[in-house]
Amino acid sequence: MEKSLIPFNKPYLTGKEVHFINDAVSTGKISGDGKYTRLCQDFFEKKYGFGKCLLTSSCTDALEMSAILANVGPGDEVIVPDYTFVSTANAFALRGAKLVFCDSRKDHPMMDEVLLEKLITSKTKAIVCVHYAGDACEMGTIRSLCDEHNLILIEDAAQAIDNYYTTKDGKNLPLGSIGDLATFSFHETKNIISGEGGMLVINDESMMDRAQIIWEKGTNRTAFFNGEVDKYGWVDLGSSFLPSDITAAFLWAQLNELLDIQAKRLALWNRYDSILRKGENELFKVNKTPAFSSCNAHMYYITIENLEKRKILINHLKEKGFHAVFHYLSLSQSKFINTYQEPLDTVNVNSEFFANSLLRLPLFVELSLSEVESIAKEIINFFTYVK
Ligand SMILES: *Cc1c(COP(=O)(O)O)cnc(C)c1O
């Protein structure tokens, strides 16, 4: 009999989404910047002490807003991780900047902060760090480098909702509160979702008014409605970055259950870890959350000795009824970038390693602990008997 496949991801619904959407619809104002948009933005500003928050249609949009806000253009360089989603880099390519790719750490897909200083030139305008798997980058080092060289720091916190960086003196700083700007995603594959959705956080006060204008298609609409200016017109670059209040109402239902969702994901994450960590050997390794990061259970991944083994394991798991996936090829080796700018003459070896060896396991709220146990045991079996 054909076994039904346990998917890699299944979007979780709290059950309150339609209720809040109905309410949004009944108010008669369903364009952007309505009641639910404000509720969601306030939630983040209060809970995490973020600067100004603006909901966007996606994290990609928030990154594109960041690139406009950072005044990045031709002749400027922006440092991004080599191992990341396309949008992290694409937002800056859209403005004509040159991209400089930082390799991953040997022990983690996140950018290796030790390599950054060598990549900074007189043309560098910004550093974009990605909290891969939700794990905090080494923000102490990265923040000081940006301050020292007068660079704008942008956190791509797409995967990093409700997570923290621990400073040397033991303080926990929420991810998204450390950069001048930070971007979040509520895509259906993330911990908290609205189908498509995202948010820009503006921690640098000098960028807040301009962010509002860019968000409102380059107009001073907000200042006009607040009575601060007497004409409403085109004052800057911008686009339609804001989501409708229907999307925000969906997100509000999710945010109301944030703690519960995080706790459920963490229990699953811990169950994977308790089994797989013991079974680790030279053929596969479990992921290692750095000591300076807490864990938000966004992703459980393992690394496998090589590409061929990974392919066989994916097929093996599929036969057993489990869908595991890999992602990200090094951006520096992508087809597009090598037509956009001078190709790199070296390969970022750690980024290549993760591109070839990383495997993400199913992790979603409705997955059961016993399903996690079956997947983890199947992986151990594979490396013990099948290989
Ligand atoms: C998911 C993701 C994005 C894109 O988010 P969207 O909301 O789909 O635009 C960007 N960067 C990283 C690191 C991501 O994981």
The ligand as an SDF file (V2000), in Angstrom:
LIG
                    3D

 15 15  0  0  0  0  0  0  0  0999 V2000
   12.2510   33.1900    3.7250 C   0  0  0  0  0  0  0  0  0  0  0  0
   13.4460   34.0610    3.6010 C   0  0  0  0  0  0  0  0  0  0  0  0
   13.4320   35.2560    2.8610 C   0  0  0  0  0  0  0  0  0  0  0  0
   12.2720   35.6620    2.0040 C   0  0  0  0  0  0  0  0  0  0  0  0
   11.1160   35.8690    2.6940 O   0  0  0  0  0  0  0  0  0  0  0  0
    9.7670   36.2150    1.8740 P   0  0  0  0  0  0  0  0  0  0  0  0
    8.8560   36.6880    2.9630 O   0  0  0  0  0  0  0  0  0  0  0  0
    9.3170   34.9640    1.2230 O   0  0  0  0  0  0  0  0  0  0  0  0
   10.1020   37.2890    0.9080 O   0  0  0  0  0  0  0  0  0  0  0  0
   14.5610   36.0570    2.8730 C   0  0  0  0  0  0  0  0  0  0  0  0
   15.6620   35.7090    3.5600 N   0  0  0  0  0  0  0  0  0  0  0  0
   15.7180   34.5520    4.2500 C   0  0  0  0  0  0  0  0  0  0  0  0
   16.9610   34.2300    5.0030 C   0  0  0  0  0  0  0  0  0  0  0  0
   14.6200   33.6950    4.2820 C   0  0  0  0  0  0  0  0  0  0  0  0
   14.6950   32.5400    4.9720 O   0  0  0  0  0  0  0  0  0  0  0  0
  1  2  1  0
  2  3  1  0
  2 14  2  0
  3  4  1  0
  3 10  2  0
  4  5  1  0
  5  6  1  0
  6  7  2  0
  6  8  1  0
  6  9  1  0
 10 11  1  0
 11 12  2  0
 12 13  1  0
 12 14  1  0
 14 15  1  0
M  END
$$$$
